């Protein structure tokens, strides 16, 4: 029987996501896929598998899960409290989940989108060459109790107990932006004010986009609301009718008529997606040449994530059988609890 993940409980924003469906803009379908694509790369590194495999995305809160066979898992993205049969396990790490055990994932402690990765990935049926749920387009739906998700073949069964240093993208910060086709609609003074301003993530937002409240009055432009509707993509920063910036995310619409003051670099888009309500964020324009260099460096960094893996640190006081654990130089420190490695 094919191994499967059983969903016993799930938050309102728990879905299956992969890298999305590029190439369908002309048909009115945006790429979709994971809100934080870096989290997919991190999970793939922790499990030594392809980052194109589908994972479970959890918006704000997770759920309770069980597997029908021993399975490797990894947890990335927004940090959430996670336990196996009541014992806390480390986030941003890989673990072995035994058949019948209960994995419980609570609310986000930092960030907005957490990810549960499975050895072999989620083998949901492909629709338009992808497994990702696209809620706005009606492609699949949120996960509900009783759902069983088959998994693909795991090429490295039993290999777990690794971690990655967390990327600091969950508390806001500075986001790099390139000019858009409509940046010139804004006076230089408005552009300068935009760069100097500190924005606060609004409570309103979803996988389509995030609203950021300015520190002062909204942003004016010469075009007003007369911009002809045209193609838009994730990362574009639309200035809505009240002058408030709205950053488009993975499940945004494909066309829009609000003027775009700029576009967030793909490398920095996870920082936007992961900003919790109230998080502070600033935008900084960079030349196109610098943006290209940033993207190349980020691609190389993501490809090299596996070289940054290190064993999880464990506390000997919590280990019932020390000989069944992989210790570092015979001693450990910290308070992360981890199941024995096989």
C-alpha positions in Angstrom: 0.0 0.0 0.0 1.3 3.5 -0.9 2.3 5.4 2.2 0.0 8.3 3.0 -0.5 11.3 5.3 -3.8 11.5 7.2 -5.2 14.9 8.1 -7.0 14.7 11.5 -7.2 18.5 12.0 -6.3 21.4 9.8 -6.4 25.2 10.1 -8.4 27.2 7.6 -5.4 27.9 5.3 -3.8 24.5 5.0 -3.2 23.5 1.3 -1.0 21.5 -0.9 1.6 23.7 -2.7 4.5 23.3 -5.1 6.3 25.8 -7.3 3.1 26.6 -9.2 2.0 26.7 -12.8 4.1 29.1 -15.0 3.0 29.7 -18.5 -0.8 30.2 -18.1 -1.0 34.0 -17.8 -2.5 34.3 -21.2 -5.4 32.1 -20.0 -6.0 34.2 -16.9 -4.3 31.9 -14.5 -1.4 33.2 -12.3 1.5 31.0 -11.3 0.3 30.3 -7.8 2.3 27.8 -5.8 3.9 28.3 -2.4 3.7 31.8 -0.9 7.3 31.3 0.3 9.3 29.5 -2.4 12.5 29.7 -0.3 10.8 27.4 2.3 10.3 24.8 -0.4 14.1 24.9 -1.2 14.9 24.6 2.5 12.6 21.6 2.9 14.1 19.9 -0.2 17.6 20.5 1.2 16.7 19.0 4.6 15.3 15.9 2.9 17.8 15.7 0.1 15.1 15.8 -2.6 13.9 18.0 -5.4 12.4 21.4 -4.5 9.7 20.8 -7.1 8.0 18.2 -4.9 4.7 19.3 -3.3 4.5 20.1 0.4 1.8 21.2 2.9 1.5 25.0 3.3 0.0 26.2 6.6 -1.2 29.8 6.7 -1.0 31.0 10.3 -1.8 27.7 12.0 -1.1 24.0 11.2 -3.1 21.0 12.3 -2.7 17.4 13.4 -1.4 14.7 11.1 -0.5 11.0 11.1 1.3 8.8 8.6 0.5 5.2 7.6 4.2 4.2 7.4 7.4 5.5 8.9 8.2 8.7 7.1 10.8 11.4 7.0 9.4 14.9 7.5 10.8 18.5 7.5 9.4 21.7 8.9 10.3 25.1 7.3 9.0 28.6 6.9 7.1 30.4 9.6 8.1 28.9 13.0 5.2 27.0 14.6 5.1 24.9 17.7 5.4 21.3 16.6 5.2 18.1 18.7 5.3 14.4 18.0 3.1 12.6 20.5 3.4 15.6 22.8 7.2 16.0 22.7 8.4 19.2 21.1 10.5 18.9 18.0 12.8 21.5 16.3 11.5 23.7 13.5 13.7 24.1 10.4 14.8 20.5 10.8 14.1 17.0 9.5 12.7 14.2 11.7 11.4 10.7 11.5 7.7 10.3 12.1 6.7 6.7 12.8 3.5 5.2 11.6 0.6 5.9 14.0 2.3 8.8 15.8 0.6 12.2 15.9 2.3 15.2 14.6 0.7 18.4 16.0 1.5 21.8 14.6 0.1 24.9 16.3 0.0 28.6 15.5 2.8 30.6 14.0 5.2 32.1 16.5 6.9 34.2 13.9 6.1 34.6 10.2 2.9 33.7 8.4 3.4 30.6 6.3 4.8 27.3 7.6 5.5 24.2 5.6 5.4 20.5 6.3 7.5 18.5 3.8 7.3 14.7 3.4 9.9 12.3 2.2 9.0 11.7 -1.5 6.6 14.7 -1.5 2.9 14.9 -1.7 1.7 12.8 -4.7 -1.6 14.5 -5.2 -3.1 14.4 -8.7 -1.6 16.9 -11.1 -3.8 19.5 -12.7 -2.4 21.7 -15.4 1.1 20.1 -14.8 1.2 21.0 -11.1 -0.1 19.8 -7.7 -0.5 23.2 -6.1 -3.9 24.4 -4.8 -5.0 27.6 -6.5 -8.0 28.8 -4.4 -8.8 31.8 -6.5 -9.0 29.7 -9.7 -10.9 26.9 -8.0 -8.1 24.3 -8.5 -8.5 22.0 -5.4 -9.4 23.3 -2.0 -8.1 23.6 1.6 -7.4 20.4 3.4 -10.1 19.0 5.7 -10.1 16.3 8.5 -10.2 12.9 7.0 -8.1 13.7 3.9 -5.5 11.1 2.9 -2.6 12.3 0.8 -0.4 9.7 -0.9 3.3 10.3 -1.0 5.9 9.6 -3.7 8.8 7.2 -3.3 11.4 8.4 -0.8 14.9 8.1 -2.1 16.6 8.5 1.3 14.4 6.6 3.8 15.6 6.9 7.4 17.9 9.8 6.8 16.8 12.6 9.2 18.0 14.6 12.2 19.4 17.6 10.2 18.8 21.3 10.5 19.5 24.6 8.7 20.1 28.0 10.2 16.8 30.0 9.9 16.8 32.7 7.2 15.9 36.0 8.9 12.8 36.9 6.9 10.0 36.7 9.4 10.0 40.0 11.2 9.8 42.5 8.3 12.9 44.5 7.4 14.1 46.1 4.1 12.9 44.8 0.8 14.6 45.6 -2.5 12.5 47.0 -5.4 13.1 47.7 -9.1 11.1 50.4 -11.0 8.0 49.3 -12.9 6.5 50.5 -16.1 4.5 53.0 -14.1 7.0 54.3 -11.6 7.3 57.5 -13.7 3.7 58.3 -12.9 4.8 59.2 -9.4 6.6 62.5 -8.7 10.3 62.2 -7.6 9.2 63.6 -4.2 6.6 60.8 -3.8 9.3 58.2 -4.8 11.7 59.6 -2.2 9.0 59.6 0.5 8.1 56.0 -0.4 11.7 54.9 0.2 12.0 56.9 3.4 8.7 55.6 4.8 8.2 52.7 7.2 5.2 50.5 6.4 3.2 48.3 8.7 1.7 45.0 7.5 -2.1 45.3 7.6 -4.3 42.6 9.0 -5.9 42.3 5.5 -4.1 40.0 3.1 -4.0 36.5 1.8 -2.2 34.4 -0.9 -3.2 37.0 -3.5 -1.4 39.9 -1.8 -0.5 41.9 1.3 -1.5 45.4 2.2 1.0 47.7 3.9 0.0 50.8 5.8 2.2 53.9 5.3 3.5 55.9 8.2 1.7 59.1 6.9 -0.6 60.0 4.1 -1.1 57.7 1.1 0.8 58.0 -2.2 -0.5 60.2 -5.1 0.3 59.8 -8.8 -0.5 61.7 -12.0 -2.4 58.7 -13.5 -4.9 58.3 -10.7 -7.2 55.4 -11.5 -7.0 55.9 -15.3 -4.3 53.2 -15.9 -5.3 50.7 -18.5 -5.6 47.2 -17.1 -2.5 45.2 -18.1 -0.5 42.2 -17.0 0.7 42.0 -13.4 2.8 39.5 -11.6 3.8 38.5 -8.0 6.0 41.2 -6.5 4.3 44.2 -8.2 3.4 47.0 -5.8 0.1 48.4 -6.7 -1.0 51.8 -5.2 -4.7 51.4 -4.5 -7.3 54.2 -4.7 -6.6 55.4 -1.1 -2.8 55.6 -1.8 -1.9 52.4 0.1 0.7 50.0 -1.3 -0.5 46.4 -2.0 2.2 43.9 -2.8 1.0 41.1 -5.1 1.8 37.5 -4.0 1.7 34.1 -5.7 -2.0 33.8 -6.2 -2.6 37.3 -7.5 -4.9 38.1 -10.5 -3.2 38.3 -13.9 -4.3 41.8 -14.9 -4.8 45.0 -12.9 -5.4 48.8 -13.4 -3.9 50.3 -10.3 -0.5 52.1 -10.9 2.5 50.1 -9.8 5.2 52.1 -8.1 7.7 49.3 -8.3 8.2 45.6 -8.1 9.8 43.5 -5.3 12.7 41.4 -6.3 11.8 37.6 -6.2 14.7 37.1 -3.8 13.0 39.4 -1.3 9.3 38.3 -1.9 9.4 35.7 0.9 10.1 38.5 3.4 6.9 40.2 2.2 4.8 37.0 2.3 6.1 36.1 5.8 5.5 39.5 7.4 2.9 39.1 10.2 0.3 41.7 10.8 2.0 44.7 12.4 5.5 43.8 11.1 7.5 46.8 9.9 8.9 46.9 6.4 10.8 49.4 4.2 11.2 49.5 0.4 14.5 50.4 -1.3 14.9 50.9 -5.0 17.9 49.2 -6.7 19.2 49.5 -10.3 18.3 46.7 -12.6 21.9 45.6 -12.8 22.1 45.1 -9.1 18.8 43.3 -9.1 20.1 40.8 -11.6 23.2 40.2 -9.5 21.1 39.7 -6.4 18.9 37.1 -8.1 21.9 35.2 -9.4 23.5 35.1 -6.0 20.2 34.0 -4.4 19.8 31.2 -6.9 23.3 30.0 -6.1 22.6 30.2 -2.4 19.5 28.1 -2.7 21.3 25.5 -4.7 24.0 25.3 -2.0 21.6 24.9 0.9 22.5 21.2 1.3 26.1 22.2 2.0 24.8 24.2 5.0 23.1 21.3 6.7 24.3 20.3 10.2 23.1 17.7 12.7 20.4 18.7 15.2 21.7 19.5 18.6 20.0 17.4 21.3 19.9 17.4 25.1 21.3 14.1 26.6 19.0 14.6 29.6 15.9 14.0 27.4 17.3 10.9 25.7 16.0 7.5 27.0 18.6 5.6 25.0 21.8 7.6 24.3 23.3 4.9 22.1 20.4 5.2 19.6 21.2 8.9 18.9 23.8 10.5 16.6 25.8 12.7 19.0 28.3 15.4 18.1 31.7 14.8 19.5 30.1 12.9 22.4 28.3 15.9 23.8 25.3 18.1 23.0 23.6 21.2 24.2 20.3 22.9 23.8 16.7 21.8 24.5 15.4 20.6 21.1 13.8 17.2 21.4 14.4 14.7 18.6 13.4 11.1 17.9 16.3 8.6 17.7 17.7 8.1 14.3 17.4 4.6 12.8 
